[in-house]
Amino acid sequence: MNLRFAFALNTRDQFEEKYFGNLDKFVVFELVSGKLKKVFEIENEFKEDAAGPFGVNEQKAENIARKLLSHDIKVIVSKHFGENIKLVNAYFIPVKMLSDIPEEAIRAINDHVHWIRDELNNFSSGYKLFTIKSGILKTTIENNKIRDL
């Protein structure tokens, strides 16, 4: 199976300054012959689920994680992540986009996919956060909480 990415996008197919789990859909890309190719979209049926204290909704995070895992997603891409990132980075490599334009993420990921593969090969959970502007920066997510799904 090829490496799959879920981009959290709005109805205009753009990143938006909302938490990953609050966007309209997840557009799934697959790494084929070294390049990202769009393969399908998943409606975010959980986007309206309310957050709990401090913006955390563990059930919402688990529901979204289950949905994405069922489609063999390994990397999640968004403009903004909330506290639930501490729950989901046990299963996915999170990538934060500083631009609204998915094509910029595609270009940067295509250029630096070896870093993402390296993260997957060296860790089985507790993945680092990758941030994309013109290149990629990798940082640690503090206080991650690993849960079995």
Disulfide bonds with the S-S distance in Angstrom:
none
